[in-house]
Amino acid sequence: MIQFQQVSKSYPGGFDAIKNLSFEIPTGELVFLAGHSGAGKSTLLKLIAGIEKPSSGAVLLNGQNLARMSRGSLPFVRRHLGLIFQDHKILYDRSVFDNVRLPLDIIGFDYQEGRRRVLAALDKVGLAGKEKLNPVSLSGGEQQRLCIARAVVHRPSILLADEPTANLDRDYAHDILELFKSFHQVGVTLVISAHDESLMADYGRRILRLKHGQFTA
Amino acid sequence: MKAWFRSHTLAFTRSVGGLFRQPIGSLLNLLVIGITAAFPLALWLLVSSLAGISKNISVEPQLSVFMVPSADQAQVAALQQKLENDNRLKVVQFIAKDEALKKLQSSFGSADLLAGISENPLPDAFVLQAKDPNPQLLATLKQELATQAGVEEIQLDSEWAHRLARISELGQNLFEVVLVMLGAALVLITGNAIRMQILTRKDEIEVAKLIGATDAFIRRPFIHSAIVQGITGGLFAVGMVWGAIAHTNPAIEALAKSYGQQFALQTPDALTILIVCATIATLCLVGALIAVSRHLRQYR
């Protein structure tokens, strides 16, 4: 359950990225976040993940106010989240396998069990057999899949994806969205942002439309 | 417990692997740590070696009275008579110039050294010990004897022992100053080295923080790295000092022998090596902790 209570976020210099937003996303729902770039989609996702602190209002994750959380306990909340970043944030100094393995290392997973999980996640996103490669040798779409594998390997209950279909052709974008749908089917809460609304229409889900940091109809 | 152990082994292999991935950079860094630490270590060994001598010297003050070389038998006999009758003195020992020359020859182990000298250059001398080693009495004695006919010079032998003690005290103070300064330098050096390592792993730290790593998880490999660098740097320092001592000791021993003394710089013992490595590792750890927490402050 994700709750926003009159949340505003302004950046130094007076730019208001999010203006007085209130909404709820119940557990297990798949929600799309639409709007042009600069509308506040990324900021909204960062607020959910606790990467940004709201300037006012409260962001609640399963009833817990993120802003009130101590520096020490925030990491443990983040472990329930899977994040897919707009800029991928893939580490090119290690193999595909080690990239996906990172969240499990952070949790302190057993080596053998972790290995099985990583291979299963790579298989799920269609990168089976590429675990030993360096991510540089992957195509753009494959890198996107690598990000997804890394975001789901520790089986988070909430998945946040920032523009996961950007720069992908339509067919590939559909594949990715189908992948998300399969996570949704096993009970994961998903928030997916995109600037191209035509893709979302096919899925008939709730769409939150952002413009200048506020919802539009 | 198993997870804790695993995360430490993981951090350790990452950090040590990181040191090996950039061998030249790591080696240079270790050399810097080693050289910085070698200086106070060498000074410490020098000071403790000197302190060793000044402790061994008897504190019983002696007055050496040297006659002018031209002093005749009568003058010497008169003075000897006077000294032996002086009830303030405990010991009056006369060393005739011929006897002094023999002693000198035997301490050099060869007569050849003095073979070229036709005339004995040494004076007759008296070595005196007062009953009461009070410095004021010794000064009075020194003043009185200076006016006697045929006396050229009087040396208060305790003076140089005191001087040596003072020098080793000065060395001790110098050592403390150098220790504090270079200790601070070590913290800064490792802090900076770790900061560079952080910068090369900036992306990894960011991603790890974003997906739920605790500060301790991020800190761990850098702590391992600092401790490994500290211990290795300490061993470098010990090695350098050892080499320096091995290089200079023959010359020092020869010089000491020429004064009829036995003296050599002490090489570091196991306890010293342990203390050196532990101290440097601690300083490196402090530097690393400062660098990592400074960097971590930018993430939430």
Interface residues (C-beta under 8 A of the other chain):
Chain A: A49 G50 I51 E52 K53 R71 G72 L74 P75 F76 V77 R78 R79 L81 L83 F85 K89 L91 D93 L102 P103 D105 I106 I107 G108 F109 D110 Y111 R150
Chain B: K2 A3 W4 R6 S7 L10 D203 E204 E206 V207 A208 K209 L210 I211 G212 A213 T214 D215 F217 R300
